[in-house]
Amino acid sequence: MIPTLPRPTWLRAATALYVGAFLVFLFLPLAVVAVFAFNDAPYPAPPWHGFTLDWFLGNEAEGRVGLFRDSELLGSIWTSCIVALWVTGLSVAVGT
């Protein structure tokens, strides 16, 4: 919209409400996943059992491998990073 054109108050309020709802629907699931990634439960879900880094560092006593000790997963992440770098370089070269 052109900011110099007058808009009714209800339209400005509706736009602000829409943008607010959009941001909540966008970021609330990300925040929930980020919080439950540190939950000390057998699987990341409520109720909260306590803080842990086992999902990242591993805990062999509880059978959790951990993100940083899983060589297959780290290899996949590394491959994705290499592909992303190549695609970025190619896109910059073609786009300029």
GIVENPE-V672237 format. One record per residue. N is the residue number from 0. RES is the residue in one small letter. OMEGA is omega in whole degrees, 0 to 359 (* if undefined). BURIAL is I if it has 9 or more other C-alpha atoms within 8 Angstrom, else O. D_CENTER is the distance of its C-alpha to the mean C-alpha in whole Angstrom. Layout:
n=N res=RES omega=OMEGA burial=BURIAL d_center=D_CENTER
n=N res=RES omega=OMEGA burial=BURIAL d_center=D_CENTER
This chain:
n=0 res=m omega=178 burial=O d_center=30
n=1 res=i omega=186 burial=O d_center=33
n=2 res=p omega=182 burial=O d_center=33
n=3 res=t omega=178 burial=O d_center=37
n=4 res=l omega=179 burial=O d_center=37
n=5 res=p omega=178 burial=O d_center=38
n=6 res=r omega=177 burial=O d_center=36
n=7 res=p omega=181 burial=O d_center=36
n=8 res=t omega=181 burial=O d_center=35
n=9 res=w omega=180 burial=O d_center=33
n=10 res=l omega=176 burial=O d_center=32
n=11 res=r omega=178 burial=I d_center=30
n=12 res=a omega=179 burial=O d_center=29
n=13 res=a omega=178 burial=O d_center=28
n=14 res=t omega=179 burial=O d_center=26
n=15 res=a omega=178 burial=O d_center=24
n=16 res=l omega=179 burial=O d_center=23
n=17 res=y omega=180 burial=O d_center=22
n=18 res=v omega=178 burial=O d_center=19
n=19 res=g omega=178 burial=O d_center=19
n=20 res=a omega=178 burial=O d_center=18
n=21 res=f omega=181 burial=O d_center=16
n=22 res=l omega=177 burial=O d_center=14
n=23 res=v omega=180 burial=O d_center=14
n=24 res=f omega=179 burial=O d_center=13
n=25 res=l omega=190 burial=O d_center=10
n=26 res=f omega=181 burial=O d_center=8
n=27 res=l omega=177 burial=O d_center=10
n=28 res=p omega=178 burial=O d_center=8
n=29 res=l omega=179 burial=O d_center=5
n=30 res=a omega=180 burial=O d_center=8
n=31 res=v omega=179 burial=O d_center=10
n=32 res=v omega=180 burial=O d_center=8
n=33 res=a omega=180 burial=O d_center=7
n=34 res=v omega=184 burial=O d_center=11
n=35 res=f omega=174 burial=I d_center=12
n=36 res=a omega=180 burial=O d_center=11
n=37 res=f omega=181 burial=I d_center=14
n=38 res=n omega=180 burial=I d_center=16
n=39 res=d omega=178 burial=I d_center=20
n=40 res=a omega=179 burial=I d_center=20
n=41 res=p omega=175 burial=O d_center=21
n=42 res=y omega=186 burial=O d_center=18
n=43 res=p omega=179 burial=I d_center=15
n=44 res=a omega=177 burial=O d_center=16
n=45 res=p omega=2 burial=O d_center=19
n=46 res=p omega=180 burial=O d_center=21
n=47 res=w omega=181 burial=I d_center=20
n=48 res=h omega=181 burial=O d_center=22
n=49 res=g omega=183 burial=O d_center=21
n=50 res=f omega=176 burial=O d_center=19
n=51 res=t omega=172 burial=O d_center=19
n=52 res=l omega=184 burial=O d_center=18
n=53 res=d omega=181 burial=I d_center=19
n=54 res=w omega=180 burial=I d_center=16
n=55 res=f omega=184 burial=O d_center=15
n=56 res=l omega=179 burial=I d_center=19
n=57 res=g omega=176 burial=I d_center=21
n=58 res=n omega=186 burial=I d_center=24
n=59 res=e omega=179 burial=O d_center=27
n=60 res=a omega=179 burial=O d_center=29
n=61 res=e omega=177 burial=O d_center=26
n=62 res=g omega=179 burial=O d_center=25
n=63 res=r omega=182 burial=I d_center=22
n=64 res=v omega=181 burial=I d_center=21
n=65 res=g omega=183 burial=I d_center=18
n=66 res=l omega=187 burial=I d_center=16
n=67 res=f omega=177 burial=I d_center=18
n=68 res=r omega=180 burial=I d_center=21
n=69 res=d omega=186 burial=I d_center=20
n=70 res=s omega=178 burial=O d_center=22
n=71 res=e omega=180 burial=O d_center=21
n=72 res=l omega=177 burial=O d_center=17
n=73 res=l omega=176 burial=I d_center=18
n=74 res=g omega=178 burial=O d_center=20
n=75 res=s omega=178 burial=O d_center=18
n=76 res=i omega=179 burial=O d_center=15
n=77 res=w omega=178 burial=O d_center=18
n=78 res=t omega=178 burial=O d_center=19
n=79 res=s omega=178 burial=O d_center=16
n=80 res=c omega=179 burial=O d_center=17
n=81 res=i omega=178 burial=O d_center=20
n=82 res=v omega=179 burial=O d_center=20
n=83 res=a omega=178 burial=O d_center=17
n=84 res=l omega=178 burial=O d_center=20
n=85 res=w omega=180 burial=O d_center=23
n=86 res=v omega=178 burial=O d_center=21
n=87 res=t omega=178 burial=O d_center=21
n=88 res=g omega=179 burial=O d_center=24
n=89 res=l omega=180 burial=O d_center=26
n=90 res=s omega=178 burial=O d_center=24
n=91 res=v omega=180 burial=O d_center=25
n=92 res=a omega=182 burial=O d_center=29
n=93 res=v omega=184 burial=O d_center=29
n=94 res=g omega=182 burial=O d_center=28
n=95 res=t omega=* burial=O d_center=30
